[in-house]
Amino acid sequence: MCGRFAMPWDPERLADRLGVDTDEAAGKVTPSYNIAPGSTIAVIRRTADGRSLLSGARWNLIPSWSDTGRLPYPTFNARIETAADKPTFQEAARHGRILIPMLGYYEWDTYHNPHWFHARDGRILLAAGLLSTWHGMSTCTILTRQAEDHCAPVHDRMPVLIIDTDSGRWLDPAREPHTVLQETNQAARHMTGRLDSRQVAPLRGDGPELIKPVPSQGMLFGFDEEK
């Protein structure tokens, strides 16, 4: 799963780093090192004229057909293996594929210790997500996949991370959802080699101190280069 992540840059600075424009909804995004489900987060969507645009969406997907904005089950994550067939995510998998930029994300091990995952070269990570509009409100989910290699000892799931060169294919609305989800899931295996991880203190409050290593623990997992 992915239940917390960090994106500490304001929308304009983030858009500048990614080389995209922003829309009005991007102004609702609040930078944070401790982003939780229900927050309005930065997303990259494809416009009708083919441009990539930084926008904002509530992190907890509500399908367009829902009678309520409070579903009886969490929807901040969706399994990439089944999202194209699940009624909650099916429409978004076809028409609402997005990217979710993050500096890094947190996972908890079996002892409830949080670990900070981030790109070993410091670059922005791009997670695969799905977007749904409910009563005029943009909502979204982060797709997850089976954790592998050095990610697996911390948690059995991880976000689906997209290689920069694959982002256009992921956002392309003309592609058949089952095919693009399957291909993206396979390609995401290579992203584990670009990550480092370290144990951090329990997440309280906000700020860059949240991603500092726990004293005396330091780096717990050093991931190998991409294979």
Beta strands, then each sheet from edge to edge (+ up, - down):
strand 1: 4-7
strand 2: 21-22
strand 3: 32-35
strand 4: 40-46
strand 5: 52-59
strand 6: 77-79
strand 7: 97-102
strand 8: 104-108
strand 9: 114-119
strand 10: 125-134
strand 11: 137-146
strand 12: 157-159
strand 13: 195-199
strand 14: 219-222
sheet 1: 3+ 1- 8+ 9- 13+ 14-
sheet 2: 2+ 5+ 4-
sheet 3: 2+ 5+ 11+ 6+
sheet 4: 2+ 5+ 11+ 10- 7+
sheet 5: 2+ 5+ 11+ 12-
end
